[in-house]
Amino acid sequence: MSDPIEIRVGHSPDPDDAFMFYALAKDKIETGPYRFTHEMADIESLNRRAEAGELEVSAISIHSYPFVKDRYALLGCGCSMGDGYGPMVIARRPQAVSDLAGTLIAVPGERTTAFLALNLCLGRGTFRHKVVMFDEIPDAVLRGEVDAGLIIHEAQLTYARQGLHKVVDVAEWWMSRTDLPLPLGGNVIRRDLGRERMLEVARLLKQSIQYGLDHRREAIEYALTFGRGLDTALTDQFVEMYVNKWTLDYGERGRGAVRRLLAEAARAALVPDPGEIEFIG
């Protein structure tokens, strides 16, 4: 018997990614010759690791794709789409978007799609930024270390209970401009696996997502262990926001959203020209 083919999967320690990969992490589906091992890190760390080509499969920010496209292709499943909601700027007091000009904003990483969308929304160079670990941003805002914070993940559901105020949701802004969802994150697969293995792994990842959706209660219980400050109801709400029809397949509209976002970002000199964008599976 030949040795198993190891596929290292990088993903965030967050409820939506945990839900997506539950079936693979807990051996709920047959994976044939492939053995999946999971490496968890915050999304900005995964973006940087993808630039180095470290993992066979990884979650990345769509912002990062133009920087890794020579090594990786986008998988057709596993995306996190902000369908009229998404990363948002919060502050200690109510204010207008125009009040953000010249302010210091905590951001979760310079390769995150949240940061890319913020630059498109406010205009590059119109604000200052400081990189802060994503789960520490609300507290940094509360302590007055920054003027505002760009939040991702479950803080989108919990910021109000800390007495913070939304200034702008960048996915709402994007939808109002383009009538498209904001493609936040995706999964990429390393090209040196070869076409056949890329397609086989894509099939297994999609099967894992479908298993979670079909066995929602047990997958939510697993995802709950990754939710910082979320109870079962909020975990379920968060998972529903980012693991849904878009996650099983971008579809034509979702693919169009990726192309539109990266094309606008390239025109604004925020990313290199991504060229033709291929989706595997």
C-alpha atoms as a printed R data frame, in Angstrom:
    type eleno elety resid chain resno       x      y       z
1   ATOM     1    CA   MET     A     1   0.000  0.000   0.000
2   ATOM     2    CA   SER     A     2   1.377  3.406  -0.949
3   ATOM     3    CA   ASP     A     3   1.879  6.129   1.627
4   ATOM     4    CA   PRO     A     4  -1.006  8.565   2.052
5   ATOM     5    CA   ILE     A     5  -0.761 11.895   0.275
6   ATOM     6    CA   GLU     A     6  -0.613 14.604   2.913
7   ATOM     7    CA   ILE     A     7  -2.595 17.752   2.248
8   ATOM     8    CA   ARG     A     8  -1.900 20.491   4.761
9   ATOM     9    CA   VAL     A     9  -4.877 22.819   5.066
10  ATOM    10    CA   GLY     A    10  -4.454 26.266   6.562
11  ATOM    11    CA   HIS     A    11  -7.505 28.012   7.952
12  ATOM    12    CA   SER     A    12  -8.550 30.512  10.584
13  ATOM    13    CA   PRO     A    13  -9.538 29.361  14.094
14  ATOM    14    CA   ASP     A    14 -13.009 30.782  13.561
15  ATOM    15    CA   PRO     A    15 -16.484 29.254  13.589
16  ATOM    16    CA   ASP     A    16 -17.106 29.518   9.840
17  ATOM    17    CA   ASP     A    17 -13.843 27.843   8.825
18  ATOM    18    CA   ALA     A    18 -14.256 25.231  11.573
19  ATOM    19    CA   PHE     A    19 -17.752 24.464  10.288
20  ATOM    20    CA   MET     A    20 -16.460 24.177   6.719
21  ATOM    21    CA   PHE     A    21 -13.695 21.736   7.604
22  ATOM    22    CA   TYR     A    22 -15.537 19.788  10.317
23  ATOM    23    CA   ALA     A    23 -16.013 16.671   8.193
24  ATOM    24    CA   LEU     A    24 -12.326 16.559   7.273
25  ATOM    25    CA   ALA     A    25 -11.083 17.350  10.781
26  ATOM    26    CA   LYS     A    26 -13.251 14.658  12.365
27  ATOM    27    CA   ASP     A    27 -12.964 12.005   9.622
28  ATOM    28    CA   LYS     A    28 -16.630 12.160   8.705
29  ATOM    29    CA   ILE     A    29 -16.015 11.523   4.999
30  ATOM    30    CA   GLU     A    30 -13.856  9.085   3.065
31  ATOM    31    CA   THR     A    31 -10.785 10.832   1.678
32  ATOM    32    CA   GLY     A    32  -9.188  7.984  -0.307
33  ATOM    33    CA   PRO     A    33  -5.416  8.363  -0.621
34  ATOM    34    CA   TYR     A    34  -5.403 11.827   0.951
35  ATOM    35    CA   ARG     A    35  -4.648 12.606   4.575
36  ATOM    36    CA   PHE     A    36  -5.659 16.102   5.634
37  ATOM    37    CA   THR     A    37  -3.842 17.879   8.433
38  ATOM    38    CA   HIS     A    38  -5.047 21.235   9.694
39  ATOM    39    CA   GLU     A    39  -2.915 24.237  10.550
40  ATOM    40    CA   MET     A    40  -4.734 27.152  12.125
41  ATOM    41    CA   ALA     A    41  -3.606 30.761  12.101
42  ATOM    42    CA   ASP     A    42  -5.114 34.209  11.745
43  ATOM    43    CA   ILE     A    43  -5.930 35.154   8.171
44  ATOM    44    CA   GLU     A    44  -3.100 37.659   7.792
45  ATOM    45    CA   SER     A    45  -0.571 34.979   8.781
46  ATOM    46    CA   LEU     A    46  -2.146 32.609   6.259
47  ATOM    47    CA   ASN     A    47  -1.902 35.285   3.574
48  ATOM    48    CA   ARG     A    48   1.817 35.652   4.218
49  ATOM    49    CA   ARG     A    49   2.365 31.878   4.330
50  ATOM    50    CA   ALA     A    50   0.626 31.555   0.985
51  ATOM    51    CA   GLU     A    51   3.034 34.060  -0.497
52  ATOM    52    CA   ALA     A    52   5.798 31.655   0.547
53  ATOM    53    CA   GLY     A    53   3.882 28.658  -0.900
54  ATOM    54    CA   GLU     A    54   4.021 26.740   2.372
55  ATOM    55    CA   LEU     A    55   0.715 24.838   2.388
56  ATOM    56    CA   GLU     A    56  -1.009 22.696  -0.225
57  ATOM    57    CA   VAL     A    57  -4.403 24.276   0.548
58  ATOM    58    CA   SER     A    58  -5.067 27.481   2.443
59  ATOM    59    CA   ALA     A    59  -7.737 29.990   3.248
60  ATOM    60    CA   ILE     A    60  -6.625 33.415   2.066
61  ATOM    61    CA   SER     A    61  -8.065 36.869   1.671
62  ATOM    62    CA   ILE     A    62  -9.168 37.596  -1.891
63  ATOM    63    CA   HIS     A    63  -6.951 40.691  -1.596
64  ATOM    64    CA   SER     A    64  -3.967 38.322  -1.418
65  ATOM    65    CA   TYR     A    65  -4.764 36.317  -4.529
66  ATOM    66    CA   PRO     A    66  -2.868 38.537  -7.031
67  ATOM    67    CA   PHE     A    67   0.243 38.098  -4.878
68  ATOM    68    CA   VAL     A    68   0.054 34.256  -4.873
69  ATOM    69    CA   LYS     A    69  -1.535 33.478  -8.250
70  ATOM    70    CA   ASP     A    70   1.642 32.008  -9.739
71  ATOM    71    CA   ARG     A    71   1.740 29.351  -7.024
72  ATOM    72    CA   TYR     A    72  -1.959 28.880  -6.310
73  ATOM    73    CA   ALA     A    73  -5.326 28.664  -8.040
74  ATOM    74    CA   LEU     A    74  -8.617 29.628  -6.418
75  ATOM    75    CA   LEU     A    75 -10.894 26.744  -5.508
76  ATOM    76    CA   GLY     A    76 -14.467 27.033  -6.706
77  ATOM    77    CA   CYS     A    77 -15.734 26.268  -3.184
78  ATOM    78    CA   GLY     A    78 -14.943 27.569   0.282
79  ATOM    79    CA   CYS     A    79 -15.456 31.280  -0.225
80  ATOM    80    CA   SER     A    80 -16.662 33.702   2.451
81  ATOM    81    CA   MET     A    81 -18.895 36.247   0.778
82  ATOM    82    CA   GLY     A    82 -20.182 39.453   2.317
83  ATOM    83    CA   ASP     A    83 -23.635 39.527   0.763
84  ATOM    84    CA   GLY     A    84 -24.543 43.081   1.739
85  ATOM    85    CA   TYR     A    85 -22.761 42.787   5.107
86  ATOM    86    CA   GLY     A    86 -19.176 42.322   6.139
87  ATOM    87    CA   PRO     A    87 -16.169 44.072   7.672
88  ATOM    88    CA   MET     A    88 -17.038 47.330   9.317
89  ATOM    89    CA   VAL     A    89 -15.395 50.345  10.856
90  ATOM    90    CA   ILE     A    90 -16.388 50.957  14.471
91  ATOM    91    CA   ALA     A    91 -15.709 53.872  16.796
92  ATOM    92    CA   ARG     A    92 -16.368 54.946  20.374
93  ATOM    93    CA   ARG     A    93 -19.025 57.464  19.343
94  ATOM    94    CA   PRO     A    94 -21.449 57.843  16.447
95  ATOM    95    CA   GLN     A    95 -19.871 59.626  13.500
96  ATOM    96    CA   ALA     A    96 -20.054 60.038   9.742
97  ATOM    97    CA   VAL     A    97 -17.803 58.347   7.221
98  ATOM    98    CA   SER     A    98 -16.323 61.752   6.387
99  ATOM    99    CA   ASP     A    99 -15.099 62.001   9.986
100 ATOM   100    CA   LEU     A   100 -12.632 59.158   9.296
101 ATOM   101    CA   ALA     A   101 -10.426 61.396   7.129
102 ATOM   102    CA   GLY     A   102  -6.975 61.609   8.679
103 ATOM   103    CA   THR     A   103  -7.817 59.306  11.578
104 ATOM   104    CA   LEU     A   104  -5.833 56.295  12.842
105 ATOM   105    CA   ILE     A   105  -7.717 53.070  12.124
106 ATOM   106    CA   ALA     A   106  -6.772 49.660  13.541
107 ATOM   107    CA   VAL     A   107  -6.836 47.058  10.770
108 ATOM   108    CA   PRO     A   108  -6.503 43.255  10.935
109 ATOM   109    CA   GLY     A   109  -3.784 43.075   8.279
110 ATOM   110    CA   GLU     A   110  -2.579 44.805   5.142
111 ATOM   111    CA   ARG     A   111  -3.423 41.817   2.920
112 ATOM   112    CA   THR     A   112  -6.959 41.349   4.227
113 ATOM   113    CA   THR     A   113  -9.855 42.062   1.891
114 ATOM   114    CA   ALA     A   114 -11.301 44.238   4.639
115 ATOM   115    CA   PHE     A   115  -8.303 46.567   4.317
116 ATOM   116    CA   LEU     A   116  -8.497 46.518   0.523
117 ATOM   117    CA   ALA     A   117 -12.193 47.420   0.579
118 ATOM   118    CA   LEU     A   118 -11.548 50.156   3.136
119 ATOM   119    CA   ASN     A   119  -8.975 51.723   0.815
120 ATOM   120    CA   LEU     A   120 -11.440 51.590  -2.060
121 ATOM   121    CA   CYS     A   121 -14.201 53.031   0.115
122 ATOM   122    CA   LEU     A   122 -12.299 55.886   1.788
123 ATOM   123    CA   GLY     A   123  -9.552 56.402  -0.763
124 ATOM   124    CA   ARG     A   124  -5.959 55.366  -0.442
125 ATOM   125    CA   GLY     A   125  -3.926 57.750   1.696
126 ATOM   126    CA   THR     A   126  -6.940 59.453   3.288
127 ATOM   127    CA   PHE     A   127  -6.455 57.722   6.644
128 ATOM   128    CA   ARG     A   128  -3.675 56.258   8.748
129 ATOM   129    CA   HIS     A   129  -3.641 52.631   9.858
130 ATOM   130    CA   LYS     A   130  -2.131 50.386  12.483
131 ATOM   131    CA   VAL     A   131  -2.115 46.592  12.218
132 ATOM   132    CA   VAL     A   132  -3.689 44.996  15.302
133 ATOM   133    CA   MET     A   133  -4.589 41.315  15.849
134 ATOM   134    CA   PHE     A   134  -8.190 41.014  14.664
135 ATOM   135    CA   ASP     A   135  -9.646 39.910  18.002
136 ATOM   136    CA   GLU     A   136  -7.954 42.793  19.868
137 ATOM   137    CA   ILE     A   137  -9.305 45.598  17.683
138 ATOM   138    CA   PRO     A   138 -12.505 46.398  19.661
139 ATOM   139    CA   ASP     A   139 -10.531 46.719  22.888
140 ATOM   140    CA   ALA     A   140  -7.945 48.928  21.171
141 ATOM   141    CA   VAL     A   141 -10.778 51.233  20.098
142 ATOM   142    CA   LEU     A   142 -12.278 51.256  23.588
143 ATOM   143    CA   ARG     A   143  -8.919 52.114  25.164
144 ATOM   144    CA   GLY     A   144  -8.476 55.011  22.760
145 ATOM   145    CA   GLU     A   145  -5.276 53.592  21.259
146 ATOM   146    CA   VAL     A   146  -6.797 54.197  17.826
147 ATOM   147    CA   ASP     A   147  -9.571 56.439  16.549
148 ATOM   148    CA   ALA     A   148 -11.519 53.600  14.926
149 ATOM   149    CA   GLY     A   149 -11.203 49.928  14.131
150 ATOM   150    CA   LEU     A   150 -11.860 47.741  11.102
151 ATOM   151    CA   ILE     A   151 -13.440 44.567  12.451
152 ATOM   152    CA   ILE     A   152 -13.825 41.116  10.893
153 ATOM   153    CA   HIS     A   153 -15.065 37.724  12.097
154 ATOM   154    CA   GLU     A   154 -17.383 37.485  15.099
155 ATOM   155    CA   ALA     A   155 -16.715 41.031  16.334
156 ATOM   156    CA   GLN     A   156 -19.240 42.020  13.663
157 ATOM   157    CA   LEU     A   157 -21.891 40.501  15.943
158 ATOM   158    CA   THR     A   158 -20.544 41.579  19.328
159 ATOM   159    CA   TYR     A   159 -19.222 45.157  18.966
160 ATOM   160    CA   ALA     A   160 -22.513 46.816  20.016
161 ATOM   161    CA   ARG     A   161 -22.597 45.042  23.370
162 ATOM   162    CA   GLN     A   162 -19.247 46.747  24.085
163 ATOM   163    CA   GLY     A   163 -20.855 50.134  23.502
164 ATOM   164    CA   LEU     A   164 -19.151 50.709  20.142
165 ATOM   165    CA   HIS     A   165 -20.772 52.253  17.069
166 ATOM   166    CA   LYS     A   166 -20.700 51.309  13.397
167 ATOM   167    CA   VAL     A   167 -19.408 54.013  11.085
168 ATOM   168    CA   VAL     A   168 -19.482 52.107   7.785
169 ATOM   169    CA   ASP     A   169 -19.851 48.522   6.608
170 ATOM   170    CA   VAL     A   170 -17.543 48.215   3.597
171 ATOM   171    CA   ALA     A   171 -19.556 45.339   2.123
172 ATOM   172    CA   GLU     A   172 -22.726 47.441   2.281
173 ATOM   173    CA   TRP     A   173 -20.816 50.224   0.555
174 ATOM   174    CA   TRP     A   174 -19.547 47.812  -2.117
175 ATOM   175    CA   MET     A   175 -23.040 46.405  -2.727
176 ATOM   176    CA   SER     A   176 -24.485 49.913  -3.085
177 ATOM   177    CA   ARG     A   177 -21.864 50.722  -5.764
178 ATOM   178    CA   THR     A   178 -21.725 47.498  -7.719
179 ATOM   179    CA   ASP     A   179 -24.836 45.474  -6.839
180 ATOM   180    CA   LEU     A   180 -22.392 42.649  -6.078
181 ATOM   181    CA   PRO     A   181 -21.451 40.816  -2.894
182 ATOM   182    CA   LEU     A   182 -17.977 41.465  -1.483
183 ATOM   183    CA   PRO     A   183 -15.756 38.358  -1.847
184 ATOM   184    CA   LEU     A   184 -13.807 38.369   1.396
185 ATOM   185    CA   GLY     A   185 -11.967 35.075   1.573
186 ATOM   186    CA   GLY     A   186 -11.406 31.989  -0.508
187 ATOM   187    CA   ASN     A   187  -9.475 28.762  -0.498
188 ATOM   188    CA   VAL     A   188  -6.505 28.267  -2.770
189 ATOM   189    CA   ILE     A   189  -4.731 25.124  -3.886
190 ATOM   190    CA   ARG     A   190  -1.121 24.834  -4.916
191 ATOM   191    CA   ARG     A   191  -0.629 24.345  -8.623
192 ATOM   192    CA   ASP     A   192   2.288 21.927  -8.269
193 ATOM   193    CA   LEU     A   193  -0.127 19.222  -7.085
194 ATOM   194    CA   GLY     A   194  -1.104 18.775 -10.712
195 ATOM   195    CA   ARG     A   195  -4.510 19.091 -12.318
196 ATOM   196    CA   GLU     A   196  -5.859 15.667 -11.296
197 ATOM   197    CA   ARG     A   197  -5.042 16.040  -7.612
198 ATOM   198    CA   MET     A   198  -6.257 19.614  -7.545
199 ATOM   199    CA   LEU     A   199  -9.650 18.473  -8.812
200 ATOM   200    CA   GLU     A   200  -9.792 15.533  -6.385
201 ATOM   201    CA   VAL     A   201  -8.969 17.726  -3.398
202 ATOM   202    CA   ALA     A   202 -11.497 20.325  -4.567
203 ATOM   203    CA   ARG     A   203 -14.168 17.614  -4.628
204 ATOM   204    CA   LEU     A   204 -13.335 16.534  -1.059
205 ATOM   205    CA   LEU     A   205 -13.380 20.077   0.276
206 ATOM   206    CA   LYS     A   206 -16.773 20.687  -1.294
207 ATOM   207    CA   GLN     A   207 -17.986 17.399   0.189
208 ATOM   208    CA   SER     A   208 -16.819 18.579   3.631
209 ATOM   209    CA   ILE     A   209 -18.777 21.830   3.307
210 ATOM   210    CA   GLN     A   210 -21.883 19.947   2.184
211 ATOM   211    CA   TYR     A   211 -21.544 17.532   5.105
212 ATOM   212    CA   GLY     A   212 -21.557 20.440   7.549
213 ATOM   213    CA   LEU     A   213 -24.635 21.930   5.932
214 ATOM   214    CA   ASP     A   214 -26.380 18.529   5.971
215 ATOM   215    CA   HIS     A   215 -25.392 17.829   9.602
216 ATOM   216    CA   ARG     A   216 -25.736 21.362  10.862
217 ATOM   217    CA   ARG     A   217 -26.339 20.702  14.548
218 ATOM   218    CA   GLU     A   218 -23.210 18.628  15.121
219 ATOM   219    CA   ALA     A   219 -21.101 20.905  12.927
220 ATOM   220    CA   ILE     A   220 -22.337 23.966  14.858
221 ATOM   221    CA   GLU     A   221 -21.425 22.278  18.157
222 ATOM   222    CA   TYR     A   222 -17.907 21.804  16.812
223 ATOM   223    CA   ALA     A   223 -17.756 25.359  15.464
224 ATOM   224    CA   LEU     A   224 -18.934 26.714  18.835
225 ATOM   225    CA   THR     A   225 -15.587 25.735  20.373
226 ATOM   226    CA   PHE     A   226 -13.937 28.301  18.060
227 ATOM   227    CA   GLY     A   227 -16.308 31.196  18.735
228 ATOM   228    CA   ARG     A   228 -14.843 33.885  20.972
229 ATOM   229    CA   GLY     A   229 -17.696 35.289  23.032
230 ATOM   230    CA   LEU     A   230 -20.414 33.605  20.960
231 ATOM   231    CA   ASP     A   231 -23.196 31.414  22.293
232 ATOM   232    CA   THR     A   232 -24.847 28.717  20.196
233 ATOM   233    CA   ALA     A   233 -27.370 31.103  18.617
234 ATOM   234    CA   LEU     A   234 -24.738 33.663  17.618
235 ATOM   235    CA   THR     A   235 -22.419 30.934  16.350
236 ATOM   236    CA   ASP     A   236 -25.230 29.623  14.170
237 ATOM   237    CA   GLN     A   237 -25.932 33.161  12.934
238 ATOM   238    CA   PHE     A   238 -22.272 33.786  12.143
239 ATOM   239    CA   VAL     A   239 -21.908 30.482  10.301
240 ATOM   240    CA   GLU     A   240 -25.049 31.232   8.291
241 ATOM   241    CA   MET     A   241 -23.520 34.553   7.251
242 ATOM   242    CA   TYR     A   242 -20.382 32.992   5.796
243 ATOM   243    CA   VAL     A   243 -21.122 29.320   5.039
244 ATOM   244    CA   ASN     A   244 -23.972 29.184   2.554
245 ATOM   245    CA   LYS     A   245 -24.723 28.879  -1.175
246 ATOM   246    CA   TRP     A   246 -21.704 31.046  -2.000
247 ATOM   247    CA   THR     A   247 -19.437 28.677  -0.067
248 ATOM   248    CA   LEU     A   248 -20.466 25.625  -2.064
249 ATOM   249    CA   ASP     A   249 -19.802 27.451  -5.316
250 ATOM   250    CA   TYR     A   250 -19.107 31.072  -6.218
251 ATOM   251    CA   GLY     A   251 -21.431 30.810  -9.190
252 ATOM   252    CA   GLU     A   252 -21.177 33.248 -12.063
253 ATOM   253    CA   ARG     A   253 -22.144 36.234  -9.910
254 ATOM   254    CA   GLY     A   254 -19.588 35.369  -7.269
255 ATOM   255    CA   ARG     A   255 -16.850 34.863  -9.843
256 ATOM   256    CA   GLY     A   256 -17.817 38.186 -11.368
257 ATOM   257    CA   ALA     A   257 -17.546 39.817  -7.947
258 ATOM   258    CA   VAL     A   258 -13.986 38.512  -7.522
259 ATOM   259    CA   ARG     A   259 -12.983 39.769 -10.953
260 ATOM   260    CA   ARG     A   260 -14.615 43.170 -10.391
261 ATOM   261    CA   LEU     A   261 -13.024 43.686  -6.980
262 ATOM   262    CA   LEU     A   262  -9.521 42.792  -8.129
263 ATOM   263    CA   ALA     A   263  -9.867 44.756 -11.362
264 ATOM   264    CA   GLU     A   264 -10.864 47.896  -9.436
265 ATOM   265    CA   ALA     A   265  -8.075 47.308  -6.932
266 ATOM   266    CA   ALA     A   266  -5.534 46.923  -9.752
267 ATOM   267    CA   ARG     A   267  -6.726 50.168 -11.383
268 ATOM   268    CA   ALA     A   268  -6.247 51.887  -8.026
269 ATOM   269    CA   ALA     A   269  -2.702 50.433  -7.823
270 ATOM   270    CA   LEU     A   270  -3.620 48.496  -4.682
271 ATOM   271    CA   VAL     A   271  -2.774 45.055  -6.136
272 ATOM   272    CA   PRO     A   272  -0.926 43.716  -9.167
273 ATOM   273    CA   ASP     A   273  -3.054 42.872 -12.205
274 ATOM   274    CA   PRO     A   274  -4.382 39.373 -11.405
275 ATOM   275    CA   GLY     A   275  -4.761 38.419 -15.068
276 ATOM   276    CA   GLU     A   276  -7.122 35.571 -15.903
277 ATOM   277    CA   ILE     A   277  -8.585 34.144 -12.688
278 ATOM   278    CA   GLU     A   278  -9.080 30.375 -12.688
279 ATOM   279    CA   PHE     A   279 -11.451 28.574 -10.328
280 ATOM   280    CA   ILE     A   280 -10.746 24.876  -9.699
281 ATOM   281    CA   GLY     A   281 -13.638 22.465  -9.286
